[in-house]
Amino acid sequence: MIRYRLLLILLVPLAVISCKKFRRPGLPFGDVKGTHFTEVQRIYTNGLKFDKQGYQLEPSWKLYFIADDSVNVFSPKMKRYYGFHVYFDHDSVFNMVDAWFKLKKLAADSMVLQALRVEKKIIKDDDEGSKVFLTFYSDRYIKSHDATKIQAMGLPGKKDTAFVKERTAQVNSKPDSTFAAREPVGLKSRSSMIKVEKVKNESTPINEVGAADDYLAPEYNITIHKAYEGFSYIMYVYVDASGKMTFRNSAVPLMPEFKTSYEQVMRGIVNGYLTRYLDIIPGKTLGIPHTTSILLNVKGKVE
């Protein structure tokens, strides 16, 4: 009996010490259970919100955790929250909403995540997709602080302006280079002969269209009435900082024996119809006009 009591005395402190060292598997998202977080800033590791192609990072996520392994994420399109499982992988790496992240910071009123590009279970550290940081503040923190300053965190800053000025100067000096315009090219018809419509890409159950698609890949339908003949061409064109449009290339692969003649016809359509009958407003980023490329679906009708 004495030996049993002695053993019990030794085991109780050991159990207490073991409990202090115990770490629950996964990440401690349950510690901020019910706290509504709003993304306030999204930047690359270099501090910029733009990449070399013109894509702009913008904060968009709203979420709250309901356990270590469960999160509710707000859908702006559906105007409601949807539940997702949080899959812990290793270290601070986890997956939610079919995206990989690394937890960099978690506090009562803030959280920082690093987006990760993962292929075949391997993290692509050198990929641009793994060089993005998302900063979240709790809604209660946002309500109790300067909303204007917090909102400014998600907008382009001085560093972004300097970068865009440099990039636009580069593309404006090279006829065959482009930078996606945050404010896409504007096309307006000056004749009843031509009808212009900007294509609005909408999501489907199979293909989700992002908000950036409208400026990264702007597309226009153009119908030319009373054309010299019926035709249909899909082509890329350049629009420079002054609004001048020039033929770039066919969007459809051409057989070698027809390439020269078809491109000559498309070039003639651009020079003979489009530049003559359209008011062309150049694309801009942060108010700076610059060369960009757009896709045109051009149809000619004889009637």
C-alpha positions as CSV (number, residue, x, y, z in Angstrom):
1,M,0.0,0.0,0.0
2,I,2.8,2.4,0.9
3,R,4.6,1.5,-2.5
4,Y,1.3,2.3,-4.3
5,R,0.9,5.7,-2.7
6,L,4.6,6.5,-3.5
7,L,4.0,5.6,-7.1
8,L,0.9,7.7,-7.3
9,I,2.7,10.7,-5.8
10,L,5.4,10.4,-8.5
11,L,3.0,9.9,-11.4
12,V,0.7,12.9,-10.7
13,P,3.5,15.6,-11.2
14,L,4.7,13.7,-14.2
15,A,1.2,13.8,-15.7
16,V,1.0,17.6,-15.1
17,I,4.3,18.2,-16.8
18,S,3.3,16.0,-19.8
19,C,0.0,18.0,-20.2
20,K,1.9,21.3,-20.3
21,K,4.1,19.9,-23.1
22,F,1.2,18.4,-25.0
23,R,0.3,20.1,-28.3
24,R,-2.9,19.3,-30.1
25,P,-2.4,18.2,-33.7
26,G,-3.0,20.8,-36.4
27,L,-3.1,24.5,-36.0
28,P,-4.8,26.4,-33.1
29,F,-7.5,28.1,-35.2
30,G,-9.9,27.1,-32.4
31,D,-8.3,29.7,-30.2
32,V,-9.9,32.5,-32.3
33,K,-13.2,30.6,-32.7
34,G,-16.0,32.9,-33.8
35,T,-13.8,35.9,-34.5
36,H,-14.7,37.4,-37.9
37,F,-11.6,38.2,-39.9
38,T,-11.5,40.5,-43.0
39,E,-8.6,40.6,-45.3
40,V,-7.1,44.1,-45.4
41,Q,-3.9,43.7,-47.5
42,R,-2.5,41.3,-50.0
43,I,1.1,41.9,-51.2
44,Y,4.1,40.1,-52.8
45,T,7.2,39.6,-50.8
46,N,8.8,42.6,-52.5
47,G,6.0,44.8,-51.0
48,L,4.3,45.4,-54.3
49,K,0.6,44.8,-55.2
50,F,1.4,44.4,-59.0
51,D,3.3,41.8,-60.9
52,K,5.2,42.4,-64.2
53,Q,2.2,41.4,-66.3
54,G,-0.1,43.9,-64.7
55,Y,-2.0,41.7,-62.3
56,Q,-3.0,43.5,-59.2
57,L,-3.4,41.8,-55.8
58,E,-6.5,42.9,-53.9
59,P,-7.8,41.7,-50.5
60,S,-11.1,39.9,-50.8
61,W,-11.5,37.2,-48.1
62,K,-13.8,37.2,-45.1
63,L,-13.9,34.3,-42.8
64,Y,-14.2,32.9,-39.3
65,F,-13.0,29.7,-37.7
66,I,-15.4,27.4,-35.8
67,A,-12.7,24.9,-34.8
68,D,-9.1,24.0,-35.4
69,D,-10.2,22.1,-38.5
70,S,-13.2,24.1,-39.7
71,V,-13.7,27.5,-41.3
72,N,-16.6,29.5,-42.7
73,V,-15.7,31.6,-45.8
74,F,-17.9,34.4,-47.2
75,S,-18.9,34.2,-50.9
76,P,-19.3,37.8,-52.3
77,K,-21.3,36.4,-55.2
78,M,-23.8,34.3,-53.1
79,K,-23.8,36.8,-50.2
80,R,-23.4,34.1,-47.6
81,Y,-20.8,32.0,-45.7
82,Y,-19.9,28.5,-46.7
83,G,-18.2,25.9,-44.5
84,F,-14.9,24.2,-45.4
85,H,-12.6,21.7,-43.8
86,V,-9.1,22.9,-42.8
87,Y,-6.6,20.2,-43.7
88,F,-3.4,20.3,-41.6
89,D,-0.4,19.1,-43.5
90,H,2.9,19.7,-41.6
91,D,4.7,22.5,-39.8
92,S,2.4,25.5,-40.3
93,V,1.2,24.4,-43.8
94,F,-2.5,23.8,-44.3
95,N,-5.2,23.7,-47.0
96,M,-8.6,25.3,-47.1
97,V,-11.0,26.1,-49.9
98,D,-8.7,24.1,-52.2
99,A,-5.8,26.5,-51.6
100,W,-2.6,26.0,-49.8
101,F,-1.3,28.4,-47.1
102,K,1.3,28.7,-44.4
103,L,0.3,30.3,-41.1
104,K,2.8,33.1,-40.3
105,K,0.9,34.8,-37.5
106,L,-2.2,34.2,-35.4
107,A,-3.4,36.6,-32.7
108,A,-6.7,37.6,-31.2
109,D,-7.2,40.4,-33.7
110,S,-4.9,39.7,-36.6
111,M,-3.7,36.9,-38.8
112,V,-1.1,36.6,-41.6
113,L,-1.1,33.8,-44.2
114,Q,1.4,33.1,-46.9
115,A,-0.2,31.7,-50.1
116,L,1.6,28.6,-51.5
117,R,1.8,27.1,-54.9
118,V,1.8,23.3,-54.6
119,E,2.3,20.8,-57.3
120,K,2.3,17.1,-56.7
121,K,2.6,17.7,-53.0
122,I,5.8,19.8,-53.5
123,I,5.8,23.5,-52.5
124,K,7.1,25.6,-55.3
125,D,9.0,28.2,-53.3
126,D,10.3,30.0,-56.3
127,D,6.9,30.4,-57.9
128,E,5.3,33.8,-57.8
129,G,2.2,32.2,-56.3
130,S,4.2,31.3,-53.2
131,K,5.3,34.9,-52.7
132,V,2.0,36.4,-51.6
133,F,1.1,37.4,-48.1
134,L,-2.5,37.9,-46.9
135,T,-3.1,40.1,-43.8
136,F,-6.4,39.9,-41.9
137,Y,-7.8,42.0,-39.1
138,S,-10.7,41.1,-36.9
139,D,-13.9,43.1,-37.5
140,R,-13.9,44.4,-34.0
141,Y,-10.4,45.7,-34.5
142,I,-11.4,47.4,-37.7
143,K,-14.4,49.0,-36.1
144,S,-12.3,50.5,-33.3
145,H,-9.6,52.0,-35.5
146,D,-9.2,54.4,-38.4
147,A,-11.1,52.8,-41.2
148,T,-9.5,55.1,-43.8
149,K,-6.0,54.0,-42.9
150,I,-7.0,50.3,-42.8
151,Q,-8.7,50.6,-46.2
152,A,-5.5,52.3,-47.6
153,M,-3.6,49.2,-46.7
154,G,-5.3,47.3,-49.6
155,L,-4.8,50.0,-52.2
156,P,-1.7,50.7,-54.3
157,G,0.9,52.9,-52.6
158,K,3.8,55.0,-53.6
159,K,6.0,51.9,-54.3
160,D,3.3,50.6,-56.6
161,T,3.0,53.9,-58.4
162,A,6.8,54.0,-59.0
163,F,6.7,50.4,-60.3
164,V,3.8,51.0,-62.7
165,K,5.5,54.2,-64.0
166,E,8.7,52.1,-64.7
167,R,6.8,49.2,-66.4
168,T,4.6,51.4,-68.5
169,A,7.6,53.4,-69.7
170,Q,9.2,50.1,-70.7
171,V,6.2,48.8,-72.7
172,N,5.5,52.2,-74.3
173,S,9.1,52.2,-75.7
174,K,8.8,48.7,-77.2
175,P,6.0,48.2,-79.8
176,D,5.7,44.4,-79.2
177,S,5.5,44.5,-75.4
178,T,2.4,45.0,-73.2
179,F,1.3,45.5,-69.6
180,A,-2.3,44.6,-68.7
181,A,-4.3,47.8,-68.2
182,R,-6.2,48.0,-64.9
183,E,-8.6,50.3,-66.8
184,P,-9.1,48.4,-70.1
185,V,-9.2,49.9,-73.5
186,G,-12.4,51.7,-74.4
187,L,-13.9,51.2,-77.9
188,K,-16.8,53.3,-79.1
189,S,-18.3,53.3,-82.5
190,R,-18.6,56.6,-84.5
191,S,-20.6,55.0,-87.3
192,S,-23.8,53.0,-87.5
193,M,-21.9,50.6,-89.7
194,I,-20.0,49.2,-86.6
195,K,-21.3,47.8,-83.4
196,V,-19.0,47.2,-80.5
197,E,-19.6,45.1,-77.4
198,K,-17.2,44.3,-74.6
199,V,-17.4,40.6,-73.6
200,K,-18.4,40.0,-70.0
201,N,-17.1,36.6,-68.8
202,E,-19.4,35.0,-66.3
203,S,-18.7,32.0,-64.1
204,T,-20.2,28.6,-64.7
205,P,-20.5,25.6,-62.5
206,I,-17.3,24.2,-64.2
207,N,-15.3,27.4,-64.8
208,E,-15.0,30.1,-62.2
209,V,-14.2,33.5,-63.6
210,G,-12.1,35.8,-61.5
211,A,-12.6,39.6,-61.2
212,A,-9.2,40.1,-62.8
213,D,-10.2,38.4,-66.0
214,D,-11.9,41.5,-67.4
215,Y,-8.7,43.5,-67.4
216,L,-6.1,40.7,-67.9
217,A,-7.8,39.3,-71.0
218,P,-10.2,42.0,-72.3
219,E,-12.3,40.8,-75.2
220,Y,-14.6,42.6,-77.6
221,N,-17.2,41.6,-80.2
222,I,-17.2,43.9,-83.3
223,T,-19.7,43.6,-86.1
224,I,-19.1,45.5,-89.3
225,H,-22.2,46.1,-91.4
226,K,-22.1,46.8,-95.2
227,A,-18.7,45.2,-95.3
228,Y,-17.1,44.4,-98.7
229,E,-17.7,40.7,-98.0
230,G,-18.8,38.4,-95.2
231,F,-15.9,37.4,-92.9
232,S,-15.1,36.3,-89.4
233,Y,-11.7,36.8,-87.7
234,I,-10.4,36.5,-84.2
235,M,-7.3,38.5,-83.6
236,Y,-5.1,40.2,-81.1
237,V,-4.3,43.9,-81.5
238,Y,-2.1,46.4,-79.8
239,V,-3.5,49.7,-78.5
240,D,-0.7,52.1,-77.5
241,A,-0.6,55.0,-75.1
242,S,-2.1,57.4,-77.7
243,G,-4.9,55.1,-78.6
244,K,-3.4,53.9,-81.9
245,M,-4.5,50.3,-82.8
246,T,-2.2,48.0,-84.8
247,F,-2.6,44.3,-85.8
248,R,-0.7,41.9,-83.6
249,N,-1.6,38.3,-84.7
250,S,-4.3,35.9,-85.4
251,A,-5.8,34.2,-82.3
252,V,-6.4,31.1,-84.5
253,P,-3.5,29.1,-85.8
254,L,-3.1,29.5,-89.5
255,M,-1.7,27.1,-92.1
256,P,1.7,28.3,-93.4
257,E,0.4,28.6,-97.0
258,F,-2.4,30.9,-95.8
259,K,-0.7,32.8,-93.0
260,T,0.6,35.8,-95.0
261,S,-2.6,36.4,-97.0
262,Y,-4.9,36.0,-93.9
263,E,-2.8,38.3,-91.8
264,Q,-2.8,40.9,-94.6
265,V,-6.6,40.8,-94.7
266,M,-6.9,41.2,-90.9
267,R,-4.4,44.0,-90.9
268,G,-6.5,45.7,-93.6
269,I,-9.6,45.3,-91.4
270,V,-7.8,47.0,-88.5
271,N,-6.5,49.9,-90.7
272,G,-9.5,50.3,-93.0
273,Y,-12.4,49.9,-90.6
274,L,-11.5,49.9,-87.0
275,T,-9.0,52.7,-86.8
276,R,-11.3,54.8,-89.1
277,Y,-14.7,54.3,-87.4
278,L,-13.8,53.7,-83.7
279,D,-13.0,56.1,-81.0
280,I,-10.2,54.3,-79.1
281,I,-9.3,55.1,-75.5
282,P,-6.0,53.7,-74.4
283,G,-5.8,51.4,-71.4
284,K,-4.6,52.9,-68.1
285,T,-3.1,51.7,-64.9
286,L,-3.1,54.1,-61.9
287,G,-4.2,56.8,-64.4
288,I,-1.1,56.2,-66.7
289,P,-1.9,55.3,-70.3
290,H,0.2,52.5,-71.8
291,T,0.4,49.9,-74.5
292,T,-1.7,46.8,-74.0
293,S,-3.2,44.0,-76.0
294,I,-6.8,43.1,-76.5
295,L,-8.7,40.3,-78.3
296,L,-11.2,41.1,-81.0
297,N,-13.9,38.9,-82.5
298,V,-14.6,40.7,-85.8
299,K,-17.5,39.8,-88.1
300,G,-18.2,41.4,-91.4
301,K,-21.8,41.4,-92.9
302,V,-22.5,42.5,-96.4
303,E,-26.1,43.7,-95.7
